[in-house]
């Protein structure tokens, strides 16, 4: 097993989602990469809830996040998790792991920065800030706070606070400084401090912003590696400065390239079809989705594509991460999901497909014997890309098939040749033992000899009413003698008008 950063005594990574809406497929990939790295390094995977954005807070989002992690079997070693009774709880010695329960901690550390004059009070109204931004945009200047309150005296600050003026607390970014840091994916990065805004650390409501809370929490929780999307790269200089303000050790940064759509644009949270819940509803298997996401932006250094959890953990290494954005290829996901579906037994798939099957049977007022369902699942499992597709061909098995009589024709066959072929097919169905699909298939093929297309095409159409369907052998095996005979006889009748 490849080990990274042996000088780091303990590997501790965290997934820190904001419970403000859907879990995007990119969020899950970030969690997965952090988890795989932690397990590869015998480290800890921690889940922290970053709920300081009170305006966008979704009360049900935390549970949804934890349920999704449970679905993909990403186990939380420390932090917030669902216990055996499905209750949200916490474990670990660095709690609370919910930021809204850590406000006293943030107040303690902001006071230290105030005392050290690394931050300052800002009393600018939202209206004034909007006008400043509008003016800067008109002048084609990058929008940044103009530092109006940066040089207020302590006396002026206290007077404003005493008068009840609302304020935020901002970072005092050093003038004309070089901010340097290294990223495991993007390499060494240097930024001039003049391009960095005086970031708000404490909002008017007393809650910390992401930028302040994340640094304080990552330090106190002894996070060794920070996995997050590349969109956070521009904010990293501010975080690096905060670590330096406190004289804290800076963790390793791992900024992951964006997941892109096939149009090569970043997948958006506004696209509901890229939420993890949408993939669950469509019937993708968790192990297939995990395998697919693991290869989005990471190369295991071999040509193997289908890998189980153990293999992913053993092979995961930071030097395999790509710098370029990864294209989310739905066809590749469908293929991979199909590979995992094929390895499931018929009984397993029957249980997994039960919600979709029950919906179909209820809507069509049907009651079906379990043996027939098992045969259908065994036949259809190689044809579906996800579980939700399982009932797409069900009409073949449960309803009268409709088709144009010309569809019965194979190549240049005339009506009499088609009739003779179907009559022989009918005889074979009537006289055969359908207990074994394999024996029935061998019997039919032996009887029709080389004229396979001439017999099997009309037979397939007669039984399914479609150009593409399971083989006629499988259809007879599922439909049974009586229904198969009925459908073939109906096809022979159709020929009278051909």
KEVOMAR-413586 format. One record per residue (C-alpha): x, y, z; chain; residue in one letter. Coordinates in Angstrom, 1 decimal, padded with zeros to 4 digits. Layout:
       u       v       w  mol  type
       X       Y       Z    A     A
...
end
This chain:
       u       v       w  mol  type
   000.0   000.0   000.0    A     X
   001.4   003.4  -001.0    A     X
   001.7   005.7   001.9    A     X
   001.7   009.5   001.6    A     X
   003.3   012.1   003.8    A     X
   004.9   009.7   006.3    A     X
   006.0   012.7   008.3    A     X
   002.4   013.4   009.2    A     X
   001.8   011.4   012.4    A     X
  -002.0   011.0   012.0    A     X
  -004.1   011.4   008.8    A     X
  -007.4   013.1   009.6    A     X
  -009.7   014.3   006.8    A     X
  -013.1   015.8   007.0    A     X
  -016.2   016.1   004.8    A     X
  -017.9   019.3   005.8    A     X
  -021.1   019.9   003.9    A     X
  -023.4   022.9   004.3    A     X
  -027.0   021.7   004.9    A     X
  -028.5   024.2   002.5    A     X
  -030.0   022.0  -000.2    A     X
  -029.3   018.9  -002.4    A     X
  -026.2   016.9  -002.3    A     X
  -024.6   017.4  -005.6    A     X
  -022.7   014.5  -007.3    A     X
  -019.5   016.6  -007.0    A     X
  -020.0   016.8  -003.2    A     X
  -020.2   013.1  -002.9    A     X
  -017.0   012.7  -005.0    A     X
  -015.2   015.0  -002.6    A     X
  -016.4   012.9   000.3    A     X
  -015.4   009.7  -001.5    A     X
  -011.9   010.9  -002.3    A     X
  -011.3   012.1   001.3    A     X
  -012.7   008.8   002.6    A     X
  -010.5   006.6   000.2    A     X
  -007.4   008.6   001.2    A     X
  -008.2   008.3   004.9    A     X
  -008.7   004.5   004.7    A     X
  -005.6   004.1   002.5    A     X
  -003.6   005.9   005.1    A     X
  -005.2   004.2   008.1    A     X
  -006.5   007.6   009.1    A     X
  -009.9   009.0   010.3    A     X
  -012.8   010.2   008.2    A     X
  -014.7   013.0   010.0    A     X
  -018.0   014.6   009.2    A     X
  -018.6   018.2   010.3    A     X
  -021.8   020.1   009.6    A     X
  -021.1   023.7   008.5    A     X
  -024.5   025.3   009.2    A     X
  -023.5   029.0   009.7    A     X
  -025.5   030.1   006.6    A     X
  -028.7   030.5   008.6    A     X
  -030.7   032.1   005.7    A     X
  -030.3   029.0   003.5    A     X
  -030.4   026.4   006.2    A     X
  -032.5   023.3   005.3    A     X
  -033.5   021.5   008.5    A     X
  -033.9   018.1   006.7    A     X
  -030.6   018.4   004.8    A     X
  -028.4   016.9   007.5    A     X
  -030.4   013.7   007.7    A     X
  -030.3   013.5   003.8    A     X
  -026.6   013.9   003.8    A     X
  -026.1   011.1   006.4    A     X
  -028.5   008.8   004.6    A     X
  -026.7   009.2   001.4    A     X
  -023.3   008.5   003.0    A     X
  -024.9   005.4   004.6    A     X
  -026.3   004.4   001.2    A     X
  -022.8   004.4  -000.4    A     X
  -021.4   002.8   002.8    A     X
  -019.0   005.7   003.7    A     X
  -018.6   005.2   007.4    A     X
  -018.0   008.2   009.6    A     X
  -015.2   007.5   012.1    A     X
  -015.8   010.8   014.0    A     X
  -018.3   013.6   014.0    A     X
  -022.0   013.6   013.0    A     X
  -023.6   010.3   012.0    A     X
  -026.8   008.2   012.1    A     X
  -026.8   005.7   014.9    A     X
  -028.5   002.3   014.8    A     X
  -031.9   003.9   015.6    A     X
  -031.4   006.3   012.7    A     X
  -031.0   009.2   015.0    A     X
  -028.6   012.0   014.3    A     X
  -025.8   012.0   016.9    A     X
  -022.1   012.7   017.4    A     X
  -019.0   010.9   018.4    A     X
  -015.4   012.0   019.0    A     X
  -013.3   014.1   021.3    A     X
  -013.3   017.4   019.3    A     X
  -017.1   018.1   019.3    A     X
  -019.4   019.7   018.8    A     X
  -019.1   018.8   015.2    A     X
  -022.0   021.2   014.3    A     X
  -020.7   024.7   013.8    A     X
  -023.8   026.5   015.1    A     X
  -023.0   024.8   018.4    A     X
  -019.5   026.2   018.5    A     X
  -020.2   030.0   018.5    A     X
  -018.4   030.5   021.8    A     X
  -015.2   029.0   020.3    A     X
  -015.3   031.4   017.3    A     X
  -015.9   034.4   019.7    A     X
  -012.8   033.3   021.7    A     X
  -010.6   033.3   018.6    A     X
  -012.0   036.4   017.0    A     X
  -011.2   038.3   020.2    A     X
  -007.6   037.1   020.0    A     X
  -007.4   038.5   016.4    A     X
  -008.9   041.8   017.5    A     X
  -006.4   042.0   020.3    A     X
  -003.6   041.3   017.9    A     X
  -005.1   043.9   015.5    A     X
  -005.3   041.3   012.7    A     X
  -009.0   042.1   012.1    A     X
  -011.2   045.2   012.4    A     X
  -014.8   046.2   012.8    A     X
  -016.7   047.3   009.7    A     X
  -019.8   049.4   010.0    A     X
  -020.6   049.9   006.3    A     X
  -024.2   049.4   005.4    A     X
  -025.3   046.9   002.7    A     X
  -026.5   049.9   000.6    A     X
  -023.0   051.5   000.7    A     X
  -021.3   048.3  -000.1    A     X
  -023.6   047.8  -003.1    A     X
  -022.8   051.3  -004.4    A     X
  -019.0   050.7  -004.0    A     X
  -019.3   047.4  -005.9    A     X
  -021.4   049.1  -008.7    A     X
  -018.9   051.8  -009.1    A     X
  -016.0   049.4  -009.3    A     X
  -017.8   047.3  -011.9    A     X
  -018.5   050.4  -014.0    A     X
  -014.8   051.2  -013.8    A     X
  -013.9   047.5  -014.6    A     X
  -012.1   047.1  -011.3    A     X
  -012.3   043.8  -009.5    A     X
  -015.0   044.2  -006.8    A     X
  -013.4   044.5  -003.3    A     X
  -014.1   046.2  -000.1    A     X
  -012.6   049.7  -000.2    A     X
  -011.3   049.5   003.4    A     X
  -013.2   052.5   004.6    A     X
  -013.4   051.3   008.2    A     X
  -009.9   049.8   008.3    A     X
  -008.3   052.8   010.0    A     X
  -011.1   053.7   012.4    A     X
  -009.7   054.5   015.9    A     X
  -010.6   052.4   018.8    A     X
  -012.5   055.3   020.2    A     X
  -014.6   055.6   017.0    A     X
  -015.2   051.9   017.0    A     X
  -016.5   051.8   020.6    A     X
  -018.7   054.9   020.0    A     X
  -020.4   053.2   017.0    A     X
  -020.9   050.0   019.0    A     X
  -022.3   051.9   021.9    A     X
  -024.7   053.7   019.5    A     X
  -026.0   050.3   018.3    A     X
  -024.6   050.5   014.8    A     X
  -024.4   047.0   013.2    A     X
  -021.0   045.7   012.2    A     X
  -019.1   042.8   010.8    A     X
  -015.5   041.9   011.5    A     X
  -013.1   041.8   008.6    A     X
  -009.6   040.4   008.0    A     X
  -006.8   043.0   007.8    A     X
  -005.0   041.7   004.7    A     X
  -001.4   042.7   004.8    A     X
  -000.4   045.3   002.2    A     X
   001.8   044.2  -000.8    A     X
   002.6   040.8   000.6    A     X
   003.2   037.5  -001.2    A     X
   001.0   034.7   000.0    A     X
   002.4   031.3  -000.9    A     X
   001.0   027.8  -000.4    A     X
   001.2   024.4  -002.1    A     X
  -001.6   022.2  -003.3    A     X
  -001.4   018.5  -003.9    A     X
  -003.1   018.8  -007.2    A     X
  -002.3   022.3  -008.5    A     X
   001.2   022.6  -007.1    A     X
   002.9   025.7  -005.7    A     X
   000.7   028.8  -005.8    A     X
   001.7   032.5  -005.1    A     X
  -000.8   035.3  -004.8    A     X
  -000.2   039.0  -004.3    A     X
  -002.1   040.2  -001.2    A     X
  -003.3   043.3  -003.1    A     X
  -005.7   041.0  -005.0    A     X
  -007.2   039.5  -001.8    A     X
  -010.2   041.2  -000.3    A     X
  -010.6   042.1   003.4    A     X
  -012.8   039.0   004.1    A     X
  -015.7   039.2   006.5    A     X
  -015.0   036.7   009.3    A     X
  -017.9   037.5   011.7    A     X
  -021.3   038.5   010.2    A     X
  -023.7   041.0   011.7    A     X
  -025.7   038.2   013.3    A     X
  -022.7   037.0   015.2    A     X
  -022.2   033.9   013.2    A     X
  -018.8   033.2   011.6    A     X
  -018.4   033.1   007.8    A     X
  -017.2   029.9   006.2    A     X
  -013.7   031.3   005.9    A     X
  -013.2   031.8   009.6    A     X
  -015.0   028.8   011.0    A     X
  -013.4   026.4   008.6    A     X
  -009.9   027.5   009.7    A     X
  -010.6   027.4   013.4    A     X
  -012.4   024.0   013.2    A     X
  -009.8   022.4   011.0    A     X
  -007.1   023.4   013.4    A     X
  -008.9   022.4   016.6    A     X
  -010.0   019.1   015.0    A     X
  -006.4   018.4   013.9    A     X
  -007.3   018.0   010.2    A     X
  -004.2   016.9   008.3    A     X
  -005.5   017.2   004.7    A     X
  -008.3   019.4   003.3    A     X
  -010.2   018.0   000.4    A     X
  -012.5   020.4  -001.4    A     X
  -013.5   021.6  -004.9    A     X
  -011.2   023.8  -007.0    A     X
  -013.7   026.6  -006.7    A     X
  -012.2   027.2  -003.2    A     X
  -008.7   027.8  -004.5    A     X
  -009.2   031.6  -004.7    A     X
  -010.2   031.6  -001.0    A     X
  -007.2   029.6   000.1    A     X
  -004.8   032.6   000.5    A     X
  -007.2   034.1   003.1    A     X
  -007.2   030.8   005.0    A     X
  -003.4   030.6   004.8    A     X
  -003.1   034.1   006.3    A     X
  -005.5   033.1   009.1    A     X
  -003.3   030.1   010.0    A     X
  -000.3   032.5   010.0    A     X
  -002.2   035.1   012.1    A     X
  -002.7   032.4   014.8    A     X
   000.7   030.8   014.2    A     X
  -000.9   027.5   013.5    A     X
   000.4   024.7   011.3    A     X
  -001.1   024.8   007.8    A     X
  -002.8   021.5   006.7    A     X
  -002.2   020.0   003.3    A     X
  -004.5   021.3   000.6    A     X
  -006.1   019.0  -002.0    A     X
  -008.3   021.0  -004.3    A     X
  -010.2   018.6  -006.7    A     X
  -010.9   019.7  -010.3    A     X
  -014.6   020.3  -011.1    A     X
  -016.9   017.6  -012.4    A     X
  -018.0   018.8  -015.8    A     X
  -021.0   018.1  -018.0    A     X
  -020.5   016.8  -021.5    A     X
  -020.6   020.5  -022.6    A     X
  -017.4   020.9  -020.5    A     X
  -019.1   023.3  -018.2    A     X
  -019.3   022.7  -014.4    A     X
  -022.2   020.7  -013.3    A     X
  -024.6   023.0  -011.5    A     X
  -026.5   022.4  -008.3    A     X
  -029.5   023.8  -010.0    A     X
  -029.6   020.8  -012.3    A     X
  -031.7   018.4  -010.3    A     X
  -030.5   015.4  -012.3    A     X
  -027.1   015.7  -010.8    A     X
  -028.3   015.4  -007.2    A     X
  -027.3   012.1  -005.6    A     X
  -030.9   011.5  -004.7    A     X
  -031.8   011.5  -008.4    A     X
  -029.4   008.7  -009.1    A     X
  -030.8   006.7  -006.2    A     X
  -034.3   007.2  -007.5    A     X
  -033.3   006.1  -011.0    A     X
  -032.0   002.8  -009.5    A     X
  -028.2   003.1  -009.8    A     X
  -026.4   000.7  -007.4    A     X
  -024.3   002.4  -004.7    A     X
  -021.2   000.3  -005.5    A     X
  -021.4   001.2  -009.2    A     X
  -021.8   005.0  -008.5    A     X
  -018.8   004.8  -006.0    A     X
  -016.7   003.0  -008.6    A     X
  -017.7   005.5  -011.3    A     X
  -017.1   008.6  -009.2    A     X
  -013.7   007.3  -008.0    A     X
  -012.5   007.4  -011.6    A     X
  -013.7   010.9  -012.2    A     X
  -010.5   012.8  -011.9    A     X
  -008.3   010.0  -010.5    A     X
  -006.2   007.4  -012.3    A     X
  -005.4   004.2  -010.6    A     X
  -002.3   003.8  -012.9    A     X
  -003.7   000.8  -014.7    A     X
  -006.5   000.0  -017.2    A     X
  -008.8  -001.6  -014.6    A     X
  -012.2   000.1  -014.5    A     X
  -014.4  -002.1  -012.4    A     X
  -013.1  -002.1  -008.9    A     X
  -014.6  -003.0  -005.6    A     X
  -014.3  -000.9  -002.4    A     X
  -011.2  -002.8  -001.1    A     X
  -009.4  -002.3  -004.4    A     X
  -010.2   001.4  -004.6    A     X
  -008.9   001.9  -001.0    A     X
  -005.7  -000.1  -001.7    A     X
  -004.9   001.8  -005.0    A     X
  -006.0   005.4  -004.1    A     X
  -003.1   007.8  -004.1    A     X
  -002.9   011.6  -004.4    A     X
  -000.4   011.5  -007.3    A     X
  -003.2   009.9  -009.4    A     X
  -005.4   013.0  -009.2    A     X
  -005.9   014.9  -012.4    A     X
  -005.6   018.7  -012.7    A     X
  -008.1   019.0  -015.5    A     X
  -011.8   018.8  -015.0    A     X
  -013.5   015.4  -015.3    A     X
  -016.3   014.8  -017.7    A     X
  -019.4   013.2  -016.3    A     X
  -020.2   010.6  -018.9    A     X
  -023.7   009.1  -018.4    A     X
  -023.1   006.4  -020.9    A     X
  -020.0   005.2  -018.9    A     X
  -022.0   005.2  -015.7    A     X
  -024.8   003.2  -017.4    A     X
  -022.2   000.7  -018.6    A     X
  -020.6   000.4  -015.2    A     X
  -024.0   000.0  -013.5    A     X
  -024.8  -002.7  -015.9    A     X
  -021.7  -004.6  -015.0    A     X
  -022.7  -004.6  -011.4    A     X
  -026.3  -005.5  -012.2    A     X
  -025.1  -008.6  -014.1    A     X
  -023.3  -009.8  -011.0    A     X
  -026.4  -009.7  -008.8    A     X
  -028.5  -012.9  -008.5    A     X
  -032.1  -012.9  -009.8    A     X
  -033.4  -013.0  -006.2    A     X
  -031.2  -010.1  -005.2    A     X
  -032.4  -008.0  -008.1    A     X
  -036.0  -009.0  -007.5    A     X
  -035.8  -007.6  -004.0    A     X
  -034.0  -004.4  -005.2    A     X
  -036.5  -003.8  -008.0    A     X
  -039.5  -004.4  -005.8    A     X
  -040.6  -000.8  -005.5    A     X
  -040.7  -000.4  -009.3    A     X
  -042.4  -003.7  -009.9    A     X
  -045.0  -003.1  -007.2    A     X
  -045.8   000.3  -008.8    A     X
  -046.3  -001.3  -012.3    A     X
  -048.4  -004.1  -010.9    A     X
  -050.6  -001.8  -008.9    A     X
  -051.1   000.7  -011.8    A     X
  -052.1  -002.2  -014.1    A     X
  -054.1  -004.1  -011.5    A     X
  -052.1  -007.3  -011.9    A     X
  -051.2  -010.2  -009.6    A     X
  -048.3  -012.2  -010.7    A     X
  -046.8  -015.5  -009.4    A     X
  -043.3  -015.1  -008.0    A     X
  -041.8  -017.7  -010.3    A     X
  -042.8  -015.7  -013.4    A     X
  -041.3  -012.5  -011.9    A     X
  -038.0  -014.4  -011.1    A     X
  -037.8  -015.5  -014.8    A     X
  -038.4  -011.9  -016.0    A     X
  -035.8  -010.5  -013.7    A     X
  -033.2  -013.1  -014.8    A     X
  -033.9  -012.3  -018.5    A     X
  -034.1  -008.5  -018.1    A     X
  -031.1  -008.0  -015.9    A     X
  -028.6  -008.0  -018.8    A     X
  -030.8  -005.5  -020.7    A     X
  -031.3  -002.7  -018.1    A     X
  -028.9   000.1  -017.2    A     X
  -030.5   000.8  -013.8    A     X
  -033.2  -000.6  -011.6    A     X
  -035.9   001.9  -012.6    A     X
  -035.8   000.4  -016.2    A     X
  -036.9  -003.0  -015.0    A     X
  -040.5  -002.5  -016.0    A     X
  -039.9  -001.0  -019.4    A     X
  -040.5  -004.3  -021.1    A     X
  -043.1  -005.6  -018.7    A     X
  -046.0  -004.9  -021.2    A     X
  -044.5  -007.8  -023.4    A     X
  -045.2  -010.2  -020.6    A     X
  -048.5  -009.0  -019.3    A     X
  -050.5  -007.4  -022.1    A     X
  -051.7  -008.3  -025.6    A     X
  -049.0  -007.3  -028.0    A     X
  -049.8  -005.1  -031.0    A     X
  -047.7  -004.9  -034.1    A     X
  -048.0  -004.4  -037.9    A     X
  -048.3  -007.7  -039.7    A     X
  -045.4  -006.8  -042.1    A     X
  -043.1  -006.9  -039.1    A     X
  -043.4  -010.7  -039.1    A     X
  -041.5  -010.8  -042.4    A     X
  -037.8  -011.8  -042.4    A     X
  -035.9  -010.5  -045.3    A     X
  -037.4  -011.9  -048.6    A     X
  -039.8  -014.4  -047.0    A     X
  -043.3  -014.6  -048.6    A     X
  -046.5  -015.1  -046.7    A     X
  -046.5  -018.9  -047.1    A     X
  -042.9  -019.3  -045.9    A     X
  -043.7  -017.2  -042.8    A     X
  -046.8  -019.3  -042.1    A     X
  -044.9  -022.6  -042.4    A     X
  -042.2  -021.3  -040.1    A     X
  -044.7  -020.2  -037.4    A     X
  -046.6  -023.5  -037.7    A     X
  -043.4  -025.4  -037.0    A     X
  -042.6  -022.9  -034.1    A     X
  -046.0  -023.6  -032.7    A     X
  -045.5  -027.3  -032.9    A     X
  -042.2  -027.1  -031.1    A     X
  -043.6  -025.0  -028.3    A     X
  -046.5  -027.4  -027.9    A     X
  -044.3  -030.5  -027.8    A     X
  -041.4  -029.2  -025.8    A     X
  -040.6  -029.4  -022.1    A     X
  -040.2  -025.8  -020.9    A     X
  -038.8  -026.7  -017.5    A     X
  -035.3  -025.9  -018.7    A     X
  -034.6  -022.9  -020.9    A     X
  -031.4  -024.4  -022.1    A     X
  -033.0  -027.7  -023.1    A     X
  -035.8  -025.9  -024.9    A     X
  -033.4  -023.7  -026.8    A     X
  -031.3  -026.7  -027.9    A     X
  -034.4  -028.6  -029.0    A     X
  -035.7  -025.7  -031.2    A     X
  -032.3  -025.0  -032.8    A     X
  -031.8  -028.7  -033.6    A     X
  -035.3  -028.7  -035.3    A     X
  -034.9  -025.6  -037.4    A     X
  -031.3  -026.2  -038.5    A     X
  -029.7  -023.5  -040.5    A     X
  -032.9  -021.5  -041.1    A     X
  -032.6  -019.6  -037.8    A     X
  -033.6  -016.1  -039.0    A     X
  -036.6  -017.5  -040.9    A     X
  -037.9  -019.1  -037.8    A     X
  -036.7  -017.0  -034.9    A     X
  -037.6  -013.6  -036.3    A     X
  -041.3  -014.3  -036.9    A     X
  -041.4  -016.2  -033.6    A     X
  -039.9  -013.3  -031.7    A     X
  -042.3  -010.7  -033.3    A     X
  -045.3  -013.0  -032.7    A     X
  -044.4  -013.3  -029.0    A     X
  -043.2  -009.7  -028.3    A     X
  -044.6  -007.5  -031.0    A     X
  -041.2  -005.8  -031.2    A     X
  -038.1  -005.8  -033.4    A     X
  -035.9  -005.9  -030.3    A     X
  -036.7  -008.0  -027.3    A     X
  -035.4  -011.0  -025.3    A     X
  -034.9  -014.1  -027.4    A     X
  -037.9  -016.1  -028.5    A     X
  -036.6  -018.9  -026.2    A     X
  -036.7  -016.7  -023.2    A     X
  -040.1  -015.3  -024.1    A     X
  -041.6  -018.8  -024.4    A     X
  -040.0  -019.8  -021.1    A     X
  -041.5  -016.8  -019.3    A     X
  -044.9  -016.7  -021.0    A     X
  -045.5  -020.4  -020.7    A     X
  -047.1  -022.8  -023.3    A     X
  -050.6  -021.5  -023.2    A     X
  -049.8  -017.8  -023.7    A     X
  -047.1  -018.6  -026.3    A     X
  -049.4  -020.8  -028.3    A     X
  -052.1  -018.1  -028.2    A     X
  -049.7  -015.4  -029.5    A     X
  -048.2  -017.6  -032.3    A     X
  -051.7  -018.6  -033.5    A     X
  -052.7  -014.9  -033.5    A     X
  -049.7  -014.2  -035.8    A     X
  -050.7  -017.0  -038.2    A     X
  -054.2  -015.4  -038.4    A     X
  -052.6  -012.0  -039.1    A     X
  -050.9  -013.5  -042.2    A     X
  -054.2  -014.1  -043.9    A     X
  -054.3  -010.4  -044.6    A     X
  -050.6  -010.0  -045.5    A     X
end
